Amino acid sequence: MKRCDLHLHTTCSDGTLSPRELIGLAKENGLTCVAVTDHDTLAGIPEAQDEGDQIGVEVISGVEVSVKFEPGTLHILGYFVDPASQKLTEGLLETQTARKLRNPKIIERLKSLGIDISLEEVEQEAGGGQVGRPHFARVMLRKGYVKTAKEAFDRYLAKGAQAYVDKRTISSEQAVEMIEDSGGIAVIAHPKQMKLDSEPKRLAAEIKRLCSEGMKGIEVYSSCQSKTEAARYRELAKQFGLVITGGSDFHGSTKPDIQPGWMGDGAAISYETIDEMRQIILGRKSK
């Protein structure tokens, strides 16, 4: 079986491996097809695809977009997107701007809590890539304010924590529209993070709403989701006719226990999923 991983991050957002390094590791881990899905940017795609062409790993152009949602968080994965799309470029620019405006506010909140780190330190940690909360966590860890990156998120950076600042500016409908306008397909990322598992009727209603907006798949398998949760999302996928996808959500040293290709014990995604998504895109073009 051709093994795939459809959710990976690089230094272009909050991962710790360059696009080239990431594809090399994917090859070492026995993957034949991957999607690079950095947060709100396509900057890593050219380098990743170039490396993939050289070493025999198919690299799908992808992106992960954060959208407005309560009570948890909702991220939408876009696959087979065209970086030349004006609507996608403009939409991602909006989210990137929101990130930049958020960062000084997080610094202010952390300082009010006795955590003295600077924006310059965080930007240096990002290495020229897009700044994300994991970069704040790494600086806090290095300076001894927390013992782990997880502690940084749990106490300060996660949604609802003391230094959290929301950056989301676009709706799920807008995200799906800009992904489809670029020729891509939209998929719900790690549905566990929507924090609706305790309200199954509401979860189903939200999935139904997202389907009405054009969502075509759901990430049933993820490193953050248990077998029980995956079974729940698999049933929702069947109920609403969604493509079942999966990915490790690999970030590198920030989450050292998660490696490319691992999306839960015994879970795997075959190339048939890629073919299924391509067929949906071809069907849309033929209409």
C-alpha positions in Angstrom: 0.0 0.0 0.0 1.2 3.5 -0.9 1.3 5.3 2.5 0.3 8.9 2.7 0.3 11.7 5.3 -1.9 14.7 4.5 -1.1 17.1 7.3 2.5 18.3 7.8 4.2 21.6 8.8 7.5 23.2 8.0 9.6 26.2 9.1 7.4 28.3 6.8 4.9 28.2 9.6 5.4 26.6 13.0 7.3 23.4 12.1 11.0 22.9 12.9 12.1 21.3 9.7 12.6 23.0 6.4 10.4 21.9 3.5 13.4 20.0 2.0 14.2 18.3 5.4 10.6 17.4 5.9 10.3 15.6 2.6 13.6 13.8 3.2 12.2 12.5 6.6 8.9 11.5 4.9 10.9 9.4 2.5 12.9 7.8 5.4 9.6 6.9 7.0 8.3 5.1 4.0 5.8 7.7 2.7 5.1 7.9 -1.0 2.7 10.9 -1.0 2.4 13.8 1.5 0.7 17.2 1.7 2.5 20.2 3.1 -0.1 22.1 5.0 1.5 25.1 6.6 -0.7 27.6 8.5 -2.0 30.3 6.2 0.9 30.2 3.8 2.0 28.3 0.7 5.6 29.5 0.9 7.1 26.0 1.5 5.4 24.3 -1.4 8.0 25.0 -4.2 11.0 23.7 -2.2 9.0 20.7 -0.9 7.9 19.7 -4.4 11.4 20.2 -5.8 12.8 17.8 -3.2 10.0 15.4 -3.7 10.7 15.3 -7.5 14.3 14.5 -6.7 13.8 11.7 -4.2 10.5 10.2 -5.4 7.9 11.6 -3.0 4.7 13.1 -4.4 4.0 16.4 -2.7 0.5 17.8 -2.8 0.2 21.6 -2.5 -1.8 22.3 0.7 -2.6 24.8 3.3 -4.3 24.9 6.8 -6.6 27.9 7.4 -7.9 29.0 10.8 -11.5 30.3 10.8 -14.0 31.7 13.2 -15.6 29.1 15.4 -16.9 28.4 18.9 -16.5 26.8 21.4 -13.2 25.2 20.2 -11.1 25.9 17.1 -11.8 25.0 13.5 -9.1 24.6 10.9 -9.7 23.8 7.3 -7.2 22.0 5.1 -7.0 22.8 1.5 -5.5 20.3 -1.0 -4.4 20.7 -4.6 -4.6 24.5 -4.3 -3.1 26.7 -6.9 -0.7 29.3 -5.4 -1.5 31.6 -8.3 -5.1 32.0 -7.3 -5.8 35.7 -6.5 -8.7 34.9 -4.1 -6.6 32.4 -2.2 -3.6 34.8 -2.1 -5.8 37.7 -0.8 -7.5 35.5 1.8 -4.2 34.1 3.1 -2.7 37.6 3.2 -5.7 38.7 5.4 -5.0 35.8 7.9 -1.2 36.6 7.8 -1.9 40.2 8.7 -4.1 39.1 11.5 -1.2 37.0 12.9 1.2 39.9 12.8 -1.3 42.1 14.6 -1.8 39.4 17.2 1.8 38.8 18.1 2.6 42.1 20.0 -0.7 41.6 22.0 0.5 38.1 23.1 3.8 39.6 24.2 2.0 42.3 26.3 -0.2 39.7 28.0 2.8 37.5 28.8 4.7 40.4 30.3 1.7 41.2 32.5 2.0 37.7 33.8 5.7 38.1 34.6 7.1 36.4 31.5 9.7 38.7 29.9 10.2 37.7 26.3 10.4 40.0 23.3 8.8 39.9 19.9 12.3 40.0 18.4 13.2 36.8 20.2 10.0 35.1 18.9 10.7 36.3 15.4 14.2 35.0 15.6 12.9 31.7 16.7 10.6 31.6 13.6 13.8 32.0 11.5 12.1 34.3 9.0 9.0 32.1 8.6 5.5 33.0 9.8 5.3 33.5 13.6 3.0 31.1 15.4 2.2 30.3 19.0 4.8 27.4 19.0 7.5 30.0 18.5 6.4 31.8 21.7 6.4 28.4 23.5 9.9 27.6 22.4 11.3 30.9 23.6 9.4 30.5 26.9 10.9 27.0 27.2 14.4 28.2 26.4 14.3 31.0 29.0 13.0 28.6 31.7 9.4 30.0 32.1 7.9 26.6 31.4 9.3 23.0 31.4 7.6 21.9 28.2 5.9 23.4 25.2 2.7 21.7 26.3 2.9 23.6 29.6 3.3 26.8 27.6 0.1 26.1 25.7 -1.9 24.7 28.6 -1.1 27.7 30.9 -0.7 30.6 28.5 -1.2 30.1 24.8 -4.1 27.7 24.1 -7.6 29.1 23.5 -9.0 30.3 26.8 -5.6 30.4 28.5 -4.1 33.5 30.1 -2.2 35.0 27.2 -4.4 33.7 24.3 -5.3 36.3 21.6 -7.7 35.3 18.8 -6.5 36.0 15.3 -9.2 34.4 13.2 -10.8 36.9 10.8 -12.5 34.8 8.1 -15.5 32.5 8.1 -15.5 28.8 7.2 -17.6 29.7 4.1 -14.9 32.2 3.0 -12.1 29.6 3.5 -13.9 27.0 1.5 -14.6 29.5 -1.3 -11.0 30.6 -1.6 -9.8 27.0 -1.6 -12.2 25.9 -4.3 -11.5 29.1 -6.3 -7.9 27.9 -6.4 -9.0 24.5 -7.8 -8.6 22.8 -4.5 -10.7 20.7 -2.1 -11.6 21.6 1.5 -11.4 19.2 4.4 -12.1 19.6 8.1 -8.9 19.3 10.1 -8.7 17.4 13.4 -12.4 17.7 14.4 -11.6 16.9 18.0 -10.4 20.5 18.4 -13.9 21.8 17.7 -14.6 20.6 21.3 -18.1 19.3 20.4 -17.6 15.6 21.2 -19.7 15.9 24.3 -22.6 17.4 22.2 -23.0 14.8 19.4 -26.1 16.5 17.9 -24.4 19.8 17.8 -21.3 18.3 16.2 -23.4 16.6 13.5 -25.2 19.9 12.9 -21.9 21.7 12.5 -20.6 19.1 10.1 -23.9 19.4 8.1 -23.5 23.2 7.9 -19.9 22.8 6.7 -21.0 20.4 4.1 -23.5 22.9 2.8 -20.7 25.4 2.5 -18.7 23.0 0.3 -16.7 20.9 2.7 -15.7 17.6 1.0 -13.7 15.7 3.6 -12.9 15.2 7.3 -9.6 14.3 8.9 -10.8 11.1 10.7 -7.2 10.0 11.6 -4.9 12.4 13.4 -2.2 12.1 16.0 -4.4 14.0 18.5 -7.4 11.7 18.1 -8.1 8.4 19.8 -9.4 5.3 18.2 -12.8 6.0 19.8 -12.8 9.5 18.4 -11.7 8.3 15.0 -14.6 5.9 14.9 -17.0 8.7 15.7 -15.7 10.9 12.9 -15.7 7.9 10.5 -19.4 7.5 11.1 -20.0 11.2 10.5 -18.0 10.9 7.3 -20.2 8.1 6.1 -23.4 10.0 7.2 -22.5 13.1 5.2 -20.6 11.5 2.3 -17.3 13.0 3.2 -13.8 11.7 2.1 -12.0 10.1 5.0 -8.6 11.6 5.3 -5.8 11.5 7.9 -2.5 13.1 8.8 0.1 13.2 11.6 0.0 17.0 12.1 3.8 16.8 12.3 5.5 19.9 13.6 9.0 18.5 14.4 10.8 19.0 17.7 7.8 20.9 19.2 5.9 17.6 19.3 8.8 15.1 19.3 6.6 12.0 19.8 4.8 12.6 16.5 6.5 11.5 13.3 5.4 11.8 9.6 3.1 8.9 8.9 1.8 8.4 12.4 -1.8 9.4 12.8 -2.8 7.1 15.7 -2.1 3.4 16.4 -3.0 1.3 13.4 -4.3 4.2 11.4 -3.1 4.7 7.8 -4.2 6.5 4.7 -3.7 4.9 1.3 -3.4 6.5 -2.1 -7.0 5.7 -2.8 -7.9 8.8 -0.7 -5.8 11.0 -3.1 -7.6 9.5 -6.1 -11.0 10.1 -4.4 -10.2 13.8 -3.9 -8.9 14.2 -7.4 -12.2 12.7 -8.8 -14.2 15.2 -6.8 -12.1 18.0 -8.3 -12.5 16.6 -11.8 -16.2 16.3 -11.3 -16.5 19.9 -10.3 -14.6 21.1 -13.3 -16.8 19.1 -15.7 -20.0 20.8 -14.5 
